[in-house]
Amino acid sequence: MDIFEAFKKRYSHKDGFLPDAVPLADLERIAQAGLDAPSGRNRQTVRLIILPNRAAIEPVCAVSPTIGLETTPAAIAVLTDKTLTPENEFNFEKEDYSAATENMLLAATALGYSSLWLDSPYFDREKEKQARAVLSVPEAYRLWAVLPIGKPNGEGSRREKLPFEERVYYQYFLSNPR
Ligand SMILES: Cc1cc2nc3c(=O)[nH]c(=O)nc-3n(C[C@H](O)[C@H](O)[C@H](O)COP(=O)(O)O)c2cc1C
């Protein structure tokens, strides 16, 4: 799929998934797309955990049951290594994980899967700690998101984007009369 088609086809799948397994080769391609993303100062802080089946997902889902994780046949957990940023230097972990995540959402779309940027369960640092614990992730890493990946069990709800003209300006910013 052309990358511009993937931009248009990507959407946040907030409904259920079919139980069909996702081949490991596809999950690895999606993970590689994440690792191909840029990173601040090329620190490459992102680490990924492929969760290839329900047995691997269940303990994470149990920490914070959400619609995205309850039926997905596969997922990828997105982490950063906190130790790679020297003290008193600008921390790019949030940007790094975001760039990697968007690449993975697009790669999943290009391979015919649906996915979701699911980070809200881990805003709660206690839940983040519990999710890390079930994945055996040490304290030196931060868990930012878990991306469900699978075939959707239906069309999935879509959200409208505002028109181009409302968000893009040429040369100067112009206030939109509303
Ligand atoms: C940084 C970020 C965090 C998000 N976190 C969540 C989340 O935790 N749960 C969720 O259901 N959707 C989450 N989303 C998905 C947004 O709700 C979704 O992108 C938005 O509604 C636009 O819909 P679209 O992705 O289908 O274009 C997140 C998206 C972004 C960019």
The ligand as an SDF file (V2000), in Angstrom:
LIG
                    3D

 31 33  0  0  0  0  0  0  0  0999 V2000
   -1.1520   10.5990   21.7760 C   0  0  0  0  0  0  0  0  0  0  0  0
   -2.4130    9.8230   21.5590 C   0  0  0  0  0  0  0  0  0  0  0  0
   -2.9380    9.0710   22.5820 C   0  0  0  0  0  0  0  0  0  0  0  0
   -4.1130    8.3270   22.4060 C   0  0  0  0  0  0  0  0  0  0  0  0
   -4.5900    7.5470   23.4240 N   0  0  0  0  0  0  0  0  0  0  0  0
   -5.7240    6.8630   23.2610 C   0  0  0  0  0  0  0  0  0  0  0  0
   -6.1960    6.0130   24.3010 C   0  0  0  0  0  0  0  0  0  0  0  0
   -5.5500    5.8350   25.3240 O   0  0  0  0  0  0  0  0  0  0  0  0
   -7.3680    5.3690   24.1100 N   0  0  0  0  0  0  0  0  0  0  0  0
   -8.0870    5.4990   22.9460 C   0  0  0  0  0  0  0  0  0  0  0  0
   -9.1500    4.9050   22.8220 O   0  0  0  0  0  0  0  0  0  0  0  0
   -7.6330    6.2640   21.9310 N   0  0  0  0  0  0  0  0  0  0  0  0
   -6.4730    6.9380   22.0580 C   0  0  0  0  0  0  0  0  0  0  0  0
   -5.9890    7.6960   21.0240 N   0  0  0  0  0  0  0  0  0  0  0  0
   -6.7240    7.7210   19.7520 C   0  0  0  0  0  0  0  0  0  0  0  0
   -7.4870    9.0280   19.5370 C   0  0  0  0  0  0  0  0  0  0  0  0
   -8.6710    9.0100   20.2950 O   0  0  0  0  0  0  0  0  0  0  0  0
   -7.7640    9.1450   18.0250 C   0  0  0  0  0  0  0  0  0  0  0  0
   -6.5380    9.2490   17.3280 O   0  0  0  0  0  0  0  0  0  0  0  0
   -8.6310   10.3580   17.6750 C   0  0  0  0  0  0  0  0  0  0  0  0
   -9.9140   10.2230   18.2290 O   0  0  0  0  0  0  0  0  0  0  0  0
   -8.7560   10.5570   16.1640 C   0  0  0  0  0  0  0  0  0  0  0  0
   -9.2740    9.3980   15.5590 O   0  0  0  0  0  0  0  0  0  0  0  0
   -8.4640    8.5980   14.4450 P   0  0  0  0  0  0  0  0  0  0  0  0
   -7.2040    8.0750   15.0650 O   0  0  0  0  0  0  0  0  0  0  0  0
   -9.3970    7.4730   14.0650 O   0  0  0  0  0  0  0  0  0  0  0  0
   -8.1460    9.5190   13.3370 O   0  0  0  0  0  0  0  0  0  0  0  0
   -4.7990    8.3950   21.1660 C   0  0  0  0  0  0  0  0  0  0  0  0
   -4.2400    9.1400   20.1240 C   0  0  0  0  0  0  0  0  0  0  0  0
   -3.0650    9.8280   20.3010 C   0  0  0  0  0  0  0  0  0  0  0  0
   -2.4560   10.5850   19.1430 C   0  0  0  0  0  0  0  0  0  0  0  0
  1  2  1  0
  2  3  1  0
  2 30  2  0
  3  4  2  0
  4  5  1  0
  4 28  1  0
  5  6  2  0
  6  7  1  0
  6 13  1  0
  7  8  2  0
  7  9  1  0
  9 10  1  0
 10 11  2  0
 10 12  1  0
 12 13  2  0
 13 14  1  0
 14 15  1  0
 14 28  1  0
 15 16  1  0
 16 17  1  0
 16 18  1  0
 18 19  1  0
 18 20  1  0
 20 21  1  0
 20 22  1  0
 22 23  1  0
 23 24  1  0
 24 25  2  0
 24 26  1  0
 24 27  1  0
 28 29  2  0
 29 30  1  0
 30 31  1  0
M  END
$$$$
